[in-house]
Amino acid sequence: EFDGQLDNTKPCVIIVGPHTSNWDFIIGIIARSALGTKIHFLGKHQLFIPPWGWLFRAMGGSPVDRRKYNNLVDGVVLLFQQD
């Protein structure tokens, strides 16, 4: 269910939770298509290795290595600035 509207004039962060199954990703891709806007996502770094890594990147994904401190907030800010 979508509640409200996205402001396509400026970037925003959408937090989706709880992540309970692998179906969440598929539902997210369907939701992105329904919204008709460019949406990037973060995913665990293991998704971005061969053979499927190229696909997740092409879909707008960026890897996150959750095993170590990586200053994720600053990394997301850089992603906003690149777009």
mmCIF file of the N, C-alpha and C atoms, coordinates in Angstrom:
data_MODEL
# 
_entry.id   MODEL 
# 
loop_
_atom_site.group_PDB 
_atom_site.id 
_atom_site.type_symbol 
_atom_site.label_atom_id 
_atom_site.label_alt_id 
_atom_site.label_comp_id 
_atom_site.label_asym_id 
_atom_site.label_entity_id 
_atom_site.label_seq_id 
_atom_site.pdbx_PDB_ins_code 
_atom_site.Cartn_x 
_atom_site.Cartn_y 
_atom_site.Cartn_z 
_atom_site.occupancy 
_atom_site.B_iso_or_equiv 
_atom_site.pdbx_formal_charge 
_atom_site.auth_seq_id 
_atom_site.auth_comp_id 
_atom_site.auth_asym_id 
_atom_site.auth_atom_id 
_atom_site.pdbx_PDB_model_num 
ATOM 1   N N  . GLU A 1 1  ? 0.838  -1.177  0.000   1.00 0.00 ? 1  GLU A N  1 
ATOM 2   C CA . GLU A 1 1  ? 0.000  0.000   0.000   1.00 0.00 ? 1  GLU A CA 1 
ATOM 3   C C  . GLU A 1 1  ? 0.882  1.239   0.000   1.00 0.00 ? 1  GLU A C  1 
ATOM 4   N N  . PHE A 1 2  ? 0.568  2.183   -0.854  1.00 0.00 ? 2  PHE A N  1 
ATOM 5   C CA . PHE A 1 2  ? 1.268  3.460   -0.883  1.00 0.00 ? 2  PHE A CA 1 
ATOM 6   C C  . PHE A 1 2  ? 0.403  4.490   -0.192  1.00 0.00 ? 2  PHE A C  1 
ATOM 7   N N  . ASP A 1 3  ? 1.039  5.276   0.647   1.00 0.00 ? 3  ASP A N  1 
ATOM 8   C CA . ASP A 1 3  ? 0.329  6.342   1.339   1.00 0.00 ? 3  ASP A CA 1 
ATOM 9   C C  . ASP A 1 3  ? 1.052  7.648   1.057   1.00 0.00 ? 3  ASP A C  1 
ATOM 10  N N  . GLY A 1 4  ? 0.415  8.560   0.345   1.00 0.00 ? 4  GLY A N  1 
ATOM 11  C CA . GLY A 1 4  ? 1.043  9.829   0.006   1.00 0.00 ? 4  GLY A CA 1 
ATOM 12  C C  . GLY A 1 4  ? 1.636  9.802   -1.379  1.00 0.00 ? 4  GLY A C  1 
ATOM 13  N N  . GLN A 1 5  ? 2.431  10.833  -1.677  1.00 0.00 ? 5  GLN A N  1 
ATOM 14  C CA . GLN A 1 5  ? 3.049  10.951  -2.992  1.00 0.00 ? 5  GLN A CA 1 
ATOM 15  C C  . GLN A 1 5  ? 4.518  11.294  -2.834  1.00 0.00 ? 5  GLN A C  1 
ATOM 16  N N  . LEU A 1 6  ? 5.297  10.896  -3.833  1.00 0.00 ? 6  LEU A N  1 
ATOM 17  C CA . LEU A 1 6  ? 6.704  11.264  -3.857  1.00 0.00 ? 6  LEU A CA 1 
ATOM 18  C C  . LEU A 1 6  ? 6.860  12.630  -4.507  1.00 0.00 ? 6  LEU A C  1 
ATOM 19  N N  . ASP A 1 7  ? 7.770  13.419  -3.984  1.00 0.00 ? 7  ASP A N  1 
ATOM 20  C CA . ASP A 1 7  ? 8.125  14.699  -4.587  1.00 0.00 ? 7  ASP A CA 1 
ATOM 21  C C  . ASP A 1 7  ? 9.289  14.445  -5.533  1.00 0.00 ? 7  ASP A C  1 
ATOM 22  N N  . ASN A 1 8  ? 9.010  14.395  -6.820  1.00 0.00 ? 8  ASN A N  1 
ATOM 23  C CA . ASN A 1 8  ? 10.044 14.059  -7.804  1.00 0.00 ? 8  ASN A CA 1 
ATOM 24  C C  . ASN A 1 8  ? 11.002 15.205  -8.092  1.00 0.00 ? 8  ASN A C  1 
ATOM 25  N N  . THR A 1 9  ? 10.849 16.351  -7.410  1.00 0.00 ? 9  THR A N  1 
ATOM 26  C CA . THR A 1 9  ? 11.736 17.477  -7.666  1.00 0.00 ? 9  THR A CA 1 
ATOM 27  C C  . THR A 1 9  ? 13.003 17.422  -6.835  1.00 0.00 ? 9  THR A C  1 
ATOM 28  N N  . LYS A 1 10 ? 13.037 16.586  -5.811  1.00 0.00 ? 10 LYS A N  1 
ATOM 29  C CA . LYS A 1 10 ? 14.243 16.476  -4.991  1.00 0.00 ? 10 LYS A CA 1 
ATOM 30  C C  . LYS A 1 10 ? 14.391 15.049  -4.477  1.00 0.00 ? 10 LYS A C  1 
ATOM 31  N N  . PRO A 1 11 ? 15.629 14.626  -4.220  1.00 0.00 ? 11 PRO A N  1 
ATOM 32  C CA . PRO A 1 11 ? 15.846 13.251  -3.748  1.00 0.00 ? 11 PRO A CA 1 
ATOM 33  C C  . PRO A 1 11 ? 15.309 13.053  -2.329  1.00 0.00 ? 11 PRO A C  1 
ATOM 34  N N  . CYS A 1 12 ? 14.984 11.822  -2.035  1.00 0.00 ? 12 CYS A N  1 
ATOM 35  C CA . CYS A 1 12 ? 14.520 11.490  -0.689  1.00 0.00 ? 12 CYS A CA 1 
ATOM 36  C C  . CYS A 1 12 ? 14.993 10.084  -0.343  1.00 0.00 ? 12 CYS A C  1 
ATOM 37  N N  . VAL A 1 13 ? 14.874 9.746   0.915   1.00 0.00 ? 13 VAL A N  1 
ATOM 38  C CA . VAL A 1 13 ? 15.212 8.410   1.392   1.00 0.00 ? 13 VAL A CA 1 
ATOM 39  C C  . VAL A 1 13 ? 13.920 7.742   1.830   1.00 0.00 ? 13 VAL A C  1 
ATOM 40  N N  . ILE A 1 14 ? 13.709 6.532   1.345   1.00 0.00 ? 14 ILE A N  1 
ATOM 41  C CA . ILE A 1 14 ? 12.559 5.738   1.752   1.00 0.00 ? 14 ILE A CA 1 
ATOM 42  C C  . ILE A 1 14 ? 13.096 4.521   2.484   1.00 0.00 ? 14 ILE A C  1 
ATOM 43  N N  . ILE A 1 15 ? 12.641 4.340   3.695   1.00 0.00 ? 15 ILE A N  1 
ATOM 44  C CA . ILE A 1 15 ? 13.084 3.195   4.485   1.00 0.00 ? 15 ILE A CA 1 
ATOM 45  C C  . ILE A 1 15 ? 11.950 2.178   4.491   1.00 0.00 ? 15 ILE A C  1 
ATOM 46  N N  . VAL A 1 16 ? 12.280 0.957   4.082   1.00 0.00 ? 16 VAL A N  1 
ATOM 47  C CA . VAL A 1 16 ? 11.280 -0.097  3.980   1.00 0.00 ? 16 VAL A CA 1 
ATOM 48  C C  . VAL A 1 16 ? 11.630 -1.188  4.978   1.00 0.00 ? 16 VAL A C  1 
ATOM 49  N N  . GLY A 1 17 ? 10.697 -1.573  5.773   1.00 0.00 ? 17 GLY A N  1 
ATOM 50  C CA . GLY A 1 17 ? 10.946 -2.629  6.740   1.00 0.00 ? 17 GLY A CA 1 
ATOM 51  C C  . GLY A 1 17 ? 9.644  -3.201  7.249   1.00 0.00 ? 17 GLY A C  1 
ATOM 52  N N  . PRO A 1 18 ? 9.647  -4.287  7.925   1.00 0.00 ? 18 PRO A N  1 
ATOM 53  C CA . PRO A 1 18 ? 10.818 -5.122  8.146   1.00 0.00 ? 18 PRO A CA 1 
ATOM 54  C C  . PRO A 1 18 ? 11.094 -5.991  6.920   1.00 0.00 ? 18 PRO A C  1 
ATOM 55  N N  . HIS A 1 19 ? 12.340 -6.316  6.743   1.00 0.00 ? 19 HIS A N  1 
ATOM 56  C CA . HIS A 1 19 ? 12.746 -7.197  5.655   1.00 0.00 ? 19 HIS A CA 1 
ATOM 57  C C  . HIS A 1 19 ? 12.569 -8.628  6.159   1.00 0.00 ? 19 HIS A C  1 
ATOM 58  N N  . THR A 1 20 ? 11.523 -9.302  5.678   1.00 0.00 ? 20 THR A N  1 
ATOM 59  C CA . THR A 1 20 ? 11.184 -10.608 6.234   1.00 0.00 ? 20 THR A CA 1 
ATOM 60  C C  . THR A 1 20 ? 11.450 -11.782 5.293   1.00 0.00 ? 20 THR A C  1 
ATOM 61  N N  . SER A 1 21 ? 11.598 -11.499 4.004   1.00 0.00 ? 21 SER A N  1 
ATOM 62  C CA . SER A 1 21 ? 11.852 -12.598 3.071   1.00 0.00 ? 21 SER A CA 1 
ATOM 63  C C  . SER A 1 21 ? 12.468 -12.044 1.793   1.00 0.00 ? 21 SER A C  1 
ATOM 64  N N  . ASN A 1 22 ? 12.885 -12.941 0.910   1.00 0.00 ? 22 ASN A N  1 
ATOM 65  C CA . ASN A 1 22 ? 13.428 -12.517 -0.374  1.00 0.00 ? 22 ASN A CA 1 
ATOM 66  C C  . ASN A 1 22 ? 12.344 -11.931 -1.282  1.00 0.00 ? 22 ASN A C  1 
ATOM 67  N N  . TRP A 1 23 ? 11.081 -12.178 -0.978  1.00 0.00 ? 23 TRP A N  1 
ATOM 68  C CA . TRP A 1 23 ? 9.985  -11.591 -1.744  1.00 0.00 ? 23 TRP A CA 1 
ATOM 69  C C  . TRP A 1 23 ? 9.951  -10.069 -1.582  1.00 0.00 ? 23 TRP A C  1 
ATOM 70  N N  . ASP A 1 24 ? 10.496 -9.557  -0.503  1.00 0.00 ? 24 ASP A N  1 
ATOM 71  C CA . ASP A 1 24 ? 10.515 -8.106  -0.291  1.00 0.00 ? 24 ASP A CA 1 
ATOM 72  C C  . ASP A 1 24 ? 11.197 -7.395  -1.455  1.00 0.00 ? 24 ASP A C  1 
ATOM 73  N N  . PHE A 1 25 ? 12.263 -7.972  -1.970  1.00 0.00 ? 25 PHE A N  1 
ATOM 74  C CA . PHE A 1 25 ? 12.974 -7.365  -3.094  1.00 0.00 ? 25 PHE A CA 1 
ATOM 75  C C  . PHE A 1 25 ? 12.087 -7.332  -4.329  1.00 0.00 ? 25 PHE A C  1 
ATOM 76  N N  . ILE A 1 26 ? 11.436 -8.429  -4.622  1.00 0.00 ? 26 ILE A N  1 
ATOM 77  C CA . ILE A 1 26 ? 10.567 -8.503  -5.802  1.00 0.00 ? 26 ILE A CA 1 
ATOM 78  C C  . ILE A 1 26 ? 9.415  -7.513  -5.672  1.00 0.00 ? 26 ILE A C  1 
ATOM 79  N N  . ILE A 1 27 ? 8.817  -7.442  -4.500  1.00 0.00 ? 27 ILE A N  1 
ATOM 80  C CA . ILE A 1 27 ? 7.733  -6.488  -4.267  1.00 0.00 ? 27 ILE A CA 1 
ATOM 81  C C  . ILE A 1 27 ? 8.253  -5.058  -4.418  1.00 0.00 ? 27 ILE A C  1 
ATOM 82  N N  . GLY A 1 28 ? 9.473  -4.801  -3.950  1.00 0.00 ? 28 GLY A N  1 
ATOM 83  C CA . GLY A 1 28 ? 10.074 -3.480  -4.099  1.00 0.00 ? 28 GLY A CA 1 
ATOM 84  C C  . GLY A 1 28 ? 10.277 -3.097  -5.551  1.00 0.00 ? 28 GLY A C  1 
ATOM 85  N N  . ILE A 1 29 ? 10.710 -4.045  -6.376  1.00 0.00 ? 29 ILE A N  1 
ATOM 86  C CA . ILE A 1 29 ? 10.900 -3.769  -7.802  1.00 0.00 ? 29 ILE A CA 1 
ATOM 87  C C  . ILE A 1 29 ? 9.558  -3.485  -8.466  1.00 0.00 ? 29 ILE A C  1 
ATOM 88  N N  . ILE A 1 30 ? 8.532  -4.219  -8.086  1.00 0.00 ? 30 ILE A N  1 
ATOM 89  C CA . ILE A 1 30 ? 7.192  -3.964  -8.630  1.00 0.00 ? 30 ILE A CA 1 
ATOM 90  C C  . ILE A 1 30 ? 6.703  -2.585  -8.195  1.00 0.00 ? 30 ILE A C  1 
ATOM 91  N N  . ALA A 1 31 ? 6.931  -2.242  -6.928  1.00 0.00 ? 31 ALA A N  1 
ATOM 92  C CA . ALA A 1 31 ? 6.519  -0.929  -6.418  1.00 0.00 ? 31 ALA A CA 1 
ATOM 93  C C  . ALA A 1 31 ? 7.250  0.182   -7.156  1.00 0.00 ? 31 ALA A C  1 
ATOM 94  N N  . ARG A 1 32 ? 8.536  0.002   -7.392  1.00 0.00 ? 32 ARG A N  1 
ATOM 95  C CA . ARG A 1 32 ? 9.317  1.002   -8.130  1.00 0.00 ? 32 ARG A CA 1 
ATOM 96  C C  . ARG A 1 32 ? 8.722  1.215   -9.510  1.00 0.00 ? 32 ARG A C  1 
ATOM 97  N N  . SER A 1 33 ? 8.355  0.147   -10.163 1.00 0.00 ? 33 SER A N  1 
ATOM 98  C CA . SER A 1 33 ? 7.745  0.246   -11.484 1.00 0.00 ? 33 SER A CA 1 
ATOM 99  C C  . SER A 1 33 ? 6.402  0.978   -11.412 1.00 0.00 ? 33 SER A C  1 
ATOM 100 N N  . ALA A 1 34 ? 5.607  0.680   -10.395 1.00 0.00 ? 34 ALA A N  1 
ATOM 101 C CA . ALA A 1 34 ? 4.305  1.328   -10.238 1.00 0.00 ? 34 ALA A CA 1 
ATOM 102 C C  . ALA A 1 34 ? 4.446  2.823   -9.984  1.00 0.00 ? 34 ALA A C  1 
ATOM 103 N N  . LEU A 1 35 ? 5.496  3.224   -9.272  1.00 0.00 ? 35 LEU A N  1 
ATOM 104 C CA . LEU A 1 35 ? 5.715  4.641   -8.996  1.00 0.00 ? 35 LEU A CA 1 
ATOM 105 C C  . LEU A 1 35 ? 6.236  5.381   -10.218 1.00 0.00 ? 35 LEU A C  1 
ATOM 106 N N  . GLY A 1 36 ? 6.858  4.664   -11.142 1.00 0.00 ? 36 GLY A N  1 
ATOM 107 C CA . GLY A 1 36 ? 7.348  5.269   -12.359 1.00 0.00 ? 36 GLY A CA 1 
ATOM 108 C C  . GLY A 1 36 ? 8.459  6.279   -12.147 1.00 0.00 ? 36 GLY A C  1 
ATOM 109 N N  . THR A 1 37 ? 9.312  6.039   -11.170 1.00 0.00 ? 37 THR A N  1 
ATOM 110 C CA . THR A 1 37 ? 10.402 6.958   -10.899 1.00 0.00 ? 37 THR A CA 1 
ATOM 111 C C  . THR A 1 37 ? 11.698 6.179   -10.719 1.00 0.00 ? 37 THR A C  1 
ATOM 112 N N  . LYS A 1 38 ? 12.815 6.873   -10.849 1.00 0.00 ? 38 LYS A N  1 
ATOM 113 C CA . LYS A 1 38 ? 14.121 6.235   -10.702 1.00 0.00 ? 38 LYS A CA 1 
ATOM 114 C C  . LYS A 1 38 ? 14.402 6.053   -9.215  1.00 0.00 ? 38 LYS A C  1 
ATOM 115 N N  . ILE A 1 39 ? 14.585 4.818   -8.799  1.00 0.00 ? 39 ILE A N  1 
ATOM 116 C CA . ILE A 1 39 ? 14.829 4.510   -7.388  1.00 0.00 ? 39 ILE A CA 1 
ATOM 117 C C  . ILE A 1 39 ? 16.080 3.649   -7.286  1.00 0.00 ? 39 ILE A C  1 
ATOM 118 N N  . HIS A 1 40 ? 16.985 4.052   -6.417  1.00 0.00 ? 40 HIS A N  1 
ATOM 119 C CA . HIS A 1 40 ? 18.185 3.276   -6.125  1.00 0.00 ? 40 HIS A CA 1 
ATOM 120 C C  . HIS A 1 40 ? 17.960 2.527   -4.817  1.00 0.00 ? 40 HIS A C  1 
ATOM 121 N N  . PHE A 1 41 ? 18.730 1.475   -4.595  1.00 0.00 ? 41 PHE A N  1 
ATOM 122 C CA . PHE A 1 41 ? 18.597 0.727   -3.356  1.00 0.00 ? 41 PHE A CA 1 
ATOM 123 C C  . PHE A 1 41 ? 19.963 0.263   -2.871  1.00 0.00 ? 41 PHE A C  1 
ATOM 124 N N  . LEU A 1 42 ? 20.033 -0.024  -1.586  1.00 0.00 ? 42 LEU A N  1 
ATOM 125 C CA . LEU A 1 42 ? 21.227 -0.599  -0.981  1.00 0.00 ? 42 LEU A CA 1 
ATOM 126 C C  . LEU A 1 42 ? 20.971 -2.073  -0.751  1.00 0.00 ? 42 LEU A C  1 
ATOM 127 N N  . GLY A 1 43 ? 21.990 -2.886  -0.927  1.00 0.00 ? 43 GLY A N  1 
ATOM 128 C CA . GLY A 1 43 ? 21.860 -4.320  -0.696  1.00 0.00 ? 43 GLY A CA 1 
ATOM 129 C C  . GLY A 1 43 ? 23.147 -4.883  -0.137  1.00 0.00 ? 43 GLY A C  1 
ATOM 130 N N  . LYS A 1 44 ? 23.029 -6.029  0.512   1.00 0.00 ? 44 LYS A N  1 
ATOM 131 C CA . LYS A 1 44 ? 24.232 -6.639  1.066   1.00 0.00 ? 44 LYS A CA 1 
ATOM 132 C C  . LYS A 1 44 ? 25.226 -6.948  -0.048  1.00 0.00 ? 44 LYS A C  1 
ATOM 133 N N  . HIS A 1 45 ? 26.491 -6.775  0.256   1.00 0.00 ? 45 HIS A N  1 
ATOM 134 C CA . HIS A 1 45 ? 27.531 -6.853  -0.776  1.00 0.00 ? 45 HIS A CA 1 
ATOM 135 C C  . HIS A 1 45 ? 27.577 -8.206  -1.480  1.00 0.00 ? 45 HIS A C  1 
ATOM 136 N N  . GLN A 1 46 ? 27.120 -9.254  -0.833  1.00 0.00 ? 46 GLN A N  1 
ATOM 137 C CA . GLN A 1 46 ? 27.149 -10.578 -1.455  1.00 0.00 ? 46 GLN A CA 1 
ATOM 138 C C  . GLN A 1 46 ? 26.280 -10.651 -2.710  1.00 0.00 ? 46 GLN A C  1 
ATOM 139 N N  . LEU A 1 47 ? 25.284 -9.772  -2.822  1.00 0.00 ? 47 LEU A N  1 
ATOM 140 C CA . LEU A 1 47 ? 24.423 -9.763  -4.007  1.00 0.00 ? 47 LEU A CA 1 
ATOM 141 C C  . LEU A 1 47 ? 25.147 -9.237  -5.247  1.00 0.00 ? 47 LEU A C  1 
ATOM 142 N N  . PHE A 1 48 ? 26.240 -8.518  -5.042  1.00 0.00 ? 48 PHE A N  1 
ATOM 143 C CA . PHE A 1 48 ? 26.886 -7.800  -6.130  1.00 0.00 ? 48 PHE A CA 1 
ATOM 144 C C  . PHE A 1 48 ? 28.121 -8.505  -6.677  1.00 0.00 ? 48 PHE A C  1 
ATOM 145 N N  . ILE A 1 49 ? 28.244 -9.783  -6.397  1.00 0.00 ? 49 ILE A N  1 
ATOM 146 C CA . ILE A 1 49 ? 29.341 -10.571 -6.952  1.00 0.00 ? 49 ILE A CA 1 
ATOM 147 C C  . ILE A 1 49 ? 28.811 -11.390 -8.134  1.00 0.00 ? 49 ILE A C  1 
ATOM 148 N N  . PRO A 1 50 ? 29.701 -11.860 -9.007  1.00 0.00 ? 50 PRO A N  1 
ATOM 149 C CA . PRO A 1 50 ? 29.255 -12.663 -10.150 1.00 0.00 ? 50 PRO A CA 1 
ATOM 150 C C  . PRO A 1 50 ? 28.508 -13.918 -9.666  1.00 0.00 ? 50 PRO A C  1 
ATOM 151 N N  . PRO A 1 51 ? 27.552 -14.377 -10.392 1.00 0.00 ? 51 PRO A N  1 
ATOM 152 C CA . PRO A 1 51 ? 27.186 -13.965 -11.743 1.00 0.00 ? 51 PRO A CA 1 
ATOM 153 C C  . PRO A 1 51 ? 26.108 -12.878 -11.801 1.00 0.00 ? 51 PRO A C  1 
ATOM 154 N N  . TRP A 1 52 ? 25.498 -12.500 -10.677 1.00 0.00 ? 52 TRP A N  1 
ATOM 155 C CA . TRP A 1 52 ? 24.342 -11.597 -10.713 1.00 0.00 ? 52 TRP A CA 1 
ATOM 156 C C  . TRP A 1 52 ? 24.650 -10.151 -10.352 1.00 0.00 ? 52 TRP A C  1 
ATOM 157 N N  . GLY A 1 53 ? 25.873 -9.859  -9.963  1.00 0.00 ? 53 GLY A N  1 
ATOM 158 C CA . GLY A 1 53 ? 26.216 -8.511  -9.518  1.00 0.00 ? 53 GLY A CA 1 
ATOM 159 C C  . GLY A 1 53 ? 25.897 -7.430  -10.527 1.00 0.00 ? 53 GLY A C  1 
ATOM 160 N N  . TRP A 1 54 ? 26.186 -7.687  -11.784 1.00 0.00 ? 54 TRP A N  1 
ATOM 161 C CA . TRP A 1 54 ? 25.923 -6.698  -12.840 1.00 0.00 ? 54 TRP A CA 1 
ATOM 162 C C  . TRP A 1 54 ? 24.439 -6.356  -12.903 1.00 0.00 ? 54 TRP A C  1 
ATOM 163 N N  . LEU A 1 55 ? 23.573 -7.354  -12.686 1.00 0.00 ? 55 LEU A N  1 
ATOM 164 C CA . LEU A 1 55 ? 22.128 -7.137  -12.772 1.00 0.00 ? 55 LEU A CA 1 
ATOM 165 C C  . LEU A 1 55 ? 21.649 -6.207  -11.655 1.00 0.00 ? 55 LEU A C  1 
ATOM 166 N N  . PHE A 1 56 ? 22.112 -6.468  -10.428 1.00 0.00 ? 56 PHE A N  1 
ATOM 167 C CA . PHE A 1 56 ? 21.693 -5.624  -9.310  1.00 0.00 ? 56 PHE A CA 1 
ATOM 168 C C  . PHE A 1 56 ? 22.198 -4.190  -9.479  1.00 0.00 ? 56 PHE A C  1 
ATOM 169 N N  . ARG A 1 57 ? 23.393 -4.023  -10.005 1.00 0.00 ? 57 ARG A N  1 
ATOM 170 C CA . ARG A 1 57 ? 23.914 -2.665  -10.275 1.00 0.00 ? 57 ARG A CA 1 
ATOM 171 C C  . ARG A 1 57 ? 23.099 -1.992  -11.370 1.00 0.00 ? 57 ARG A C  1 
ATOM 172 N N  . ALA A 1 58 ? 22.759 -2.727  -12.419 1.00 0.00 ? 58 ALA A N  1 
ATOM 173 C CA . ALA A 1 58 ? 21.966 -2.168  -13.519 1.00 0.00 ? 58 ALA A CA 1 
ATOM 174 C C  . ALA A 1 58 ? 20.573 -1.751  -13.046 1.00 0.00 ? 58 ALA A C  1 
ATOM 175 N N  . MET A 1 59 ? 20.078 -2.409  -12.014 1.00 0.00 ? 59 MET A N  1 
ATOM 176 C CA . MET A 1 59 ? 18.760 -2.075  -11.467 1.00 0.00 ? 59 MET A CA 1 
ATOM 177 C C  . MET A 1 59 ? 18.822 -0.896  -10.500 1.00 0.00 ? 59 MET A C  1 
ATOM 178 N N  . GLY A 1 60 ? 20.027 -0.359  -10.281 1.00 0.00 ? 60 GLY A N  1 
ATOM 179 C CA . GLY A 1 60 ? 20.157 0.796   -9.395  1.00 0.00 ? 60 GLY A CA 1 
ATOM 180 C C  . GLY A 1 60 ? 20.676 0.464   -8.013  1.00 0.00 ? 60 GLY A C  1 
ATOM 181 N N  . GLY A 1 61 ? 21.218 -0.723  -7.846  1.00 0.00 ? 61 GLY A N  1 
ATOM 182 C CA . GLY A 1 61 ? 21.701 -1.146  -6.542  1.00 0.00 ? 61 GLY A CA 1 
ATOM 183 C C  . GLY A 1 61 ? 23.124 -0.716  -6.239  1.00 0.00 ? 61 GLY A C  1 
ATOM 184 N N  . SER A 1 62 ? 23.396 -0.532  -4.963  1.00 0.00 ? 62 SER A N  1 
ATOM 185 C CA . SER A 1 62 ? 24.737 -0.241  -4.468  1.00 0.00 ? 62 SER A CA 1 
ATOM 186 C C  . SER A 1 62 ? 25.023 -1.183  -3.304  1.00 0.00 ? 62 SER A C  1 
ATOM 187 N N  . PRO A 1 63 ? 26.217 -1.804  -3.301  1.00 0.00 ? 63 PRO A N  1 
ATOM 188 C CA . PRO A 1 63 ? 26.526 -2.776  -2.250  1.00 0.00 ? 63 PRO A CA 1 
ATOM 189 C C  . PRO A 1 63 ? 26.890 -2.130  -0.920  1.00 0.00 ? 63 PRO A C  1 
ATOM 190 N N  . VAL A 1 64 ? 26.529 -2.817  0.157   1.00 0.00 ? 64 VAL A N  1 
ATOM 191 C CA . VAL A 1 64 ? 26.892 -2.416  1.519   1.00 0.00 ? 64 VAL A CA 1 
ATOM 192 C C  . VAL A 1 64 ? 27.556 -3.611  2.192   1.00 0.00 ? 64 VAL A C  1 
ATOM 193 N N  . ASP A 1 65 ? 28.774 -3.417  2.679   1.00 0.00 ? 65 ASP A N  1 
ATOM 194 C CA . ASP A 1 65 ? 29.475 -4.471  3.419   1.00 0.00 ? 65 ASP A CA 1 
ATOM 195 C C  . ASP A 1 65 ? 29.143 -4.299  4.898   1.00 0.00 ? 65 ASP A C  1 
ATOM 196 N N  . ARG A 1 66 ? 28.265 -5.137  5.401   1.00 0.00 ? 66 ARG A N  1 
ATOM 197 C CA . ARG A 1 66 ? 27.780 -5.004  6.777   1.00 0.00 ? 66 ARG A CA 1 
ATOM 198 C C  . ARG A 1 66 ? 28.736 -5.604  7.804   1.00 0.00 ? 66 ARG A C  1 
ATOM 199 N N  . ARG A 1 67 ? 29.847 -6.191  7.349   1.00 0.00 ? 67 ARG A N  1 
ATOM 200 C CA . ARG A 1 67 ? 30.796 -6.803  8.278   1.00 0.00 ? 67 ARG A CA 1 
ATOM 201 C C  . ARG A 1 67 ? 31.697 -5.779  8.947   1.00 0.00 ? 67 ARG A C  1 
ATOM 202 N N  . LYS A 1 68 ? 31.736 -4.564  8.424   1.00 0.00 ? 68 LYS A N  1 
ATOM 203 C CA . LYS A 1 68 ? 32.649 -3.567  8.971   1.00 0.00 ? 68 LYS A CA 1 
ATOM 204 C C  . LYS A 1 68 ? 32.003 -2.193  8.966   1.00 0.00 ? 68 LYS A C  1 
ATOM 205 N N  . TYR A 1 69 ? 32.561 -1.301  9.767   1.00 0.00 ? 69 TYR A N  1 
ATOM 206 C CA . TYR A 1 69 ? 32.114 0.085   9.787   1.00 0.00 ? 69 TYR A CA 1 
ATOM 207 C C  . TYR A 1 69 ? 32.536 0.732   8.478   1.00 0.00 ? 69 TYR A C  1 
ATOM 208 N N  . ASN A 1 70 ? 31.591 1.336   7.773   1.00 0.00 ? 70 ASN A N  1 
ATOM 209 C CA . ASN A 1 70 ? 31.919 1.903   6.472   1.00 0.00 ? 70 ASN A CA 1 
ATOM 210 C C  . ASN A 1 70 ? 31.337 3.297   6.262   1.00 0.00 ? 70 ASN A C  1 
ATOM 211 N N  . ASN A 1 71 ? 30.934 3.963   7.337   1.00 0.00 ? 71 ASN A N  1 
ATOM 212 C CA . ASN A 1 71 ? 30.404 5.321   7.247   1.00 0.00 ? 71 ASN A CA 1 
ATOM 213 C C  . ASN A 1 71 ? 29.289 5.377   6.204   1.00 0.00 ? 71 ASN A C  1 
ATOM 214 N N  . LEU A 1 72 ? 28.277 4.567   6.389   1.00 0.00 ? 72 LEU A N  1 
ATOM 215 C CA . LEU A 1 72 ? 27.203 4.387   5.421   1.00 0.00 ? 72 LEU A CA 1 
ATOM 216 C C  . LEU A 1 72 ? 26.459 5.682   5.109   1.00 0.00 ? 72 LEU A C  1 
ATOM 217 N N  . VAL A 1 73 ? 26.231 6.514   6.106   1.00 0.00 ? 73 VAL A N  1 
ATOM 218 C CA . VAL A 1 73 ? 25.490 7.759   5.872   1.00 0.00 ? 73 VAL A CA 1 
ATOM 219 C C  . VAL A 1 73 ? 26.233 8.631   4.860   1.00 0.00 ? 73 VAL A C  1 
ATOM 220 N N  . ASP A 1 74 ? 27.541 8.798   5.040   1.00 0.00 ? 74 ASP A N  1 
ATOM 221 C CA . ASP A 1 74 ? 28.326 9.590   4.081   1.00 0.00 ? 74 ASP A CA 1 
ATOM 222 C C  . ASP A 1 74 ? 28.318 8.944   2.693   1.00 0.00 ? 74 ASP A C  1 
ATOM 223 N N  . GLY A 1 75 ? 28.327 7.618   2.657   1.00 0.00 ? 75 GLY A N  1 
ATOM 224 C CA . GLY A 1 75 ? 28.264 6.915   1.380   1.00 0.00 ? 75 GLY A CA 1 
ATOM 225 C C  . GLY A 1 75 ? 26.954 7.168   0.656   1.00 0.00 ? 75 GLY A C  1 
ATOM 226 N N  . VAL A 1 76 ? 25.859 7.193   1.384   1.00 0.00 ? 76 VAL A N  1 
ATOM 227 C CA . VAL A 1 76 ? 24.554 7.469   0.777   1.00 0.00 ? 76 VAL A CA 1 
ATOM 228 C C  . VAL A 1 76 ? 24.495 8.920   0.293   1.00 0.00 ? 76 VAL A C  1 
ATOM 229 N N  . VAL A 1 77 ? 25.078 9.837   1.044   1.00 0.00 ? 77 VAL A N  1 
ATOM 230 C CA . VAL A 1 77 ? 25.144 11.236  0.604   1.00 0.00 ? 77 VAL A CA 1 
ATOM 231 C C  . VAL A 1 77 ? 25.873 11.324  -0.735  1.00 0.00 ? 77 VAL A C  1 
ATOM 232 N N  . LEU A 1 78 ? 26.967 10.583  -0.882  1.00 0.00 ? 78 LEU A N  1 
ATOM 233 C CA . LEU A 1 78 ? 27.692 10.571  -2.165  1.00 0.00 ? 78 LEU A CA 1 
ATOM 234 C C  . LEU A 1 78 ? 26.832 10.020  -3.287  1.00 0.00 ? 78 LEU A C  1 
ATOM 235 N N  . LEU A 1 79 ? 26.035 9.000   -2.997  1.00 0.00 ? 79 LEU A N  1 
ATOM 236 C CA . LEU A 1 79 ? 25.137 8.457   -4.010  1.00 0.00 ? 79 LEU A CA 1 
ATOM 237 C C  . LEU A 1 79 ? 24.130 9.513   -4.470  1.00 0.00 ? 79 LEU A C  1 
ATOM 238 N N  . PHE A 1 80 ? 23.604 10.291  -3.520  1.00 0.00 ? 80 PHE A N  1 
ATOM 239 C CA . PHE A 1 80 ? 22.671 11.362  -3.870  1.00 0.00 ? 80 PHE A CA 1 
ATOM 240 C C  . PHE A 1 80 ? 23.358 12.372  -4.784  1.00 0.00 ? 80 PHE A C  1 
ATOM 241 N N  . GLN A 1 81 ? 24.587 12.716  -4.489  1.00 0.00 ? 81 GLN A N  1 
ATOM 242 C CA . GLN A 1 81 ? 25.302 13.729  -5.250  1.00 0.00 ? 81 GLN A CA 1 
ATOM 243 C C  . GLN A 1 81 ? 25.656 13.245  -6.656  1.00 0.00 ? 81 GLN A C  1 
ATOM 244 N N  . GLN A 1 82 ? 25.812 11.943  -6.852  1.00 0.00 ? 82 GLN A N  1 
ATOM 245 C CA . GLN A 1 82 ? 26.166 11.391  -8.162  1.00 0.00 ? 82 GLN A CA 1 
ATOM 246 C C  . GLN A 1 82 ? 24.981 11.390  -9.119  1.00 0.00 ? 82 GLN A C  1 
ATOM 247 N N  . ASP A 1 83 ? 23.796 11.335  -8.603  1.00 0.00 ? 83 ASP A N  1 
ATOM 248 C CA . ASP A 1 83 ? 22.607 11.193  -9.449  1.00 0.00 ? 83 ASP A CA 1 
ATOM 249 C C  . ASP A 1 83 ? 22.192 12.480  -10.101 1.00 0.00 ? 83 ASP A C  1 
# 
